[in-house]
Amino acid sequence: MTSLAHQDTRQLGGRISVLTRQKADHAELDVLLHELDQTLPAEQDPVLRRIYRLVFPHAFAEESVLFPVLRRTVPDGPQLTLQIEQEHQEINELVTALEGMTADDPERTPTLERLTAVLREDVRDEEDRLLPELQQRATRAELRRLGLAWELVRRIAPTRAHPVVARRPPGNVAAALPLSLVDRTRDTVDLALQRGPAAVAPVLAVISRALTAAAHRLEHVGVVRRGEDPSTTTERRQDPTQR
């Protein structure tokens, strides 16, 4: 199998193929990670938010559209998709931890380094192993249909870390619309908070905190936590006796 990294658009099935779309997101992530490396800690939050808005909808669309197909059609699909779901879960947990840290927190640098490492590992696992398996078994027409479905889901997916939400149906499906609405509203508010006049900052900060609280309540609705493999639940990962 040939890594997606060494294939052009034609080989990947055309511009709207899911493989082309995945590779394009990975290339954008690489640019953002390089930008993050060159940014001072006190100025990293805007870059991180751009990374989150790229990474979380991308992963949600993978888990909703691609992974069910891969588990049905690829002999080692269940194992490969589970490994990447575990990486996605760790990314969610690392981002959640980062959002609770100040720029001078001593744990921030190692947490950020681990996040960067897992993101890069996730890209390589997908481009070198998982997606070439799909490429071997799907026609160009199927890759294009998956690309359209993946893009549609990506555009309406949550944009923030939600580590307690299931990585598989029915939980992720049930969580998609309400969390996406809350996340995308919060993105707009936070951008206004970052760029807007100081006079409205206190009001926007209150709205942002209220949206964060709403997201946390949604995360704990029973159905959104159902369906995933136990190895990707926050509680199991945090309890060493359950590993």
N, C-alpha and C positions, 0 to 999 in steps of 0.2 A: 504494500500500500504506500502511496505517495502522500506526504503531508500537504495540507492545503497551502502551507506557506510557500511551497514550490510549484504551485499551479496558477495559471492565469484565469481570467474571467471565463473564457471559452471552455477551458477544461473543467471549470467548476459548474458549468451548466447554464451560463449566461448571466446577465445583469440581475435578473429577479430570482435566480436560484437561491435557496436558503443557504447554500455553502458560500456564495458570493457575499450575501448579506452578513453572515456570521464573520467572515474574514474582514470585511470592512469595519465592523464594530471593534474587532480585535486590534486592527491597525490604529483606530482612533484612541482606543484605550492605551496603547503603547505611547502615543504622543502625549497623552495626559499624564501618564506616569513619569515620563521624562520631565515634563513641566513641573510636576510635583517635587521631583528630586532637586530641582533648581530653585525652589521657592522657600523663603524663610518660614520657619514654623508659625510665626504670628500671622502670616499671610496665606496659609495653606487652605483655609476653609473654603474659599470660593472654588479652588481647583478640586477639592474633595467633593463638593456638591455636584460639579460637572461630571466627575467620575461616577458618583452614585446614580445620577440621572441616566447615565449610559448603562451601567452594569446591572442594576436591579431589573429594569424592564427587559433587558437582554436575557438574563437568567430566567425570569418568569416565563418568557415566551418559549425558551428551551424546554423548561419543565412541563409546560402545558401542551406544546405542539410536537416537539421533536422526541422527547424521551419516551412517551408512550409508543410511538412508532418504532423506535430503536429497541425497546424491550420486546416487541412482538416479532421483529424481523431479523435481528442480529443475534447469533448464538450466545455471545457473551455480553449482550446488551444490558441485561439486568445488573451485572456486576459493574460494567463501565459507567452506566448512568448513576448507579448508587454512589460510586466513588466521586463523581462530579457533584452530585447532590450534597455529599458531605463537605466538599470544598465550598459550595454555595452557602451551606449552613455556617461554616466557619467565617466566611466573609461577612455574613449578616451579624454574627456575634462580635467580630472585631470592630465593625463599623459602629455598632451599638455602644461598645466600650469607648471608642474614640469620641463619640458625641458627648460623653460624660466627662471628658478630660479638658483641662485648660492647655494652652499652648506651652506652658512651662511644666506640665506634669511630667515627672520622671519616667512614667510608664508610656508616655505618648510615643516616643521614638521607637522603642522596640515593638509596640503594637502596630505602628504605621509600617515598619519594616516587614513585619509578618504579613500584614494585609497586602502589601505590594508583592511579596513572594508568592502568596496563595493565588492572587490574581494572575500572575504570570504562569504559575503552574497550571491553573485552570485552562488558560489559553492553549498551552502546549498539549494538555491531555485531550482537548477537543480537536485541535487541528491535526495532531499527529496520530491519534488513536480512534476517537469516537466517530468523528465526521467522515473520515475515509471509509469506515465500515458502512456507513449509510450510503456513501457515494458508490460503493461496489454493488449495492443491491437495489438502488432506486434508478428509475429512468430520468432523463432530463425533464420530461413533463412532470413527473412526480416531484422532483427537486424544485421546480418552479411553483407548483401548487403549494408545497410546504413553505416556500419562501413567502408567498402571498399571505398564507395563514399566520406564519410567524410574525410578519410585519404588522398585520392587523392586531394581533394580541400584544405585541411590543408597544404599540401606540396607545393602548388603553391600560397598560399594566402599572402596578405600584412603582414608585420611584425612590422608596426609602427602605431601610433595613427593617425586616419584620421576622426576627429569629424564632418566634414561637408559632408562626403560621406554617402549616404543613407544606412540604415541597411537592406533594402529589394531590390529585383529585381524591375526594371531593373538596378537601380543605382549601387548596389554592384557588380552585374555581370559585368557591363561595366568597373568598376574601377579595377577589380581583377588583370588582367594581367599587365597593365601598372604600377600600383602602386606596385605590387609585384616585378617587375623588378627593379624599382627605390629603393624600400626599401631594397631588398636583396643586391643590389650593395652597397648601403650606409652602410649596416651592415658590409660588407667585408672591406670597406674603413675605417670605424670607428674602427674595430678590428685591422687593420694594424696601424692606428693612435695610438691606445692604446699600442700596443706591439712593433711597429717598431722603427727604429733608429730615433733620433731627427732630423737628417739632412733632412729627407723627410716629417717631420710633417707639415711644412707650406703648401706644395703642397697638401698633403692629406686633410688638413683642408679646403682648397679652393674647392677641389672636393666634400667634404661632404656638404659644404654650397650650392654648385651648385645643388647637388642632392636634398637637402631639398627644394630649390626654385622650382625645377622641380615638386616635389611632390605637393607643394602648388598650382602650376598652374593646375596640373591634377585634383586636388580636386574641382576646380571651373569650370570645364567643365560641361555644363548643364545636360547632361544625367546622370552623376554619382550622382546627388543629387535628382533623381526622384524615387518615389515608396515607400518611408518610411512613417510611421505614423507621423503626425505633432508633436507629443509629443517628438520625438527623434531628432528633428532638432536643431542645435546649436542656430539659431536665435530665435526660439520660447522659448527655455529654458532660454535664456539671457534676454528676454523681459517679465517682470512680467505681463504686461497687456494682454499677449497672453496665459497665463496659465489657 
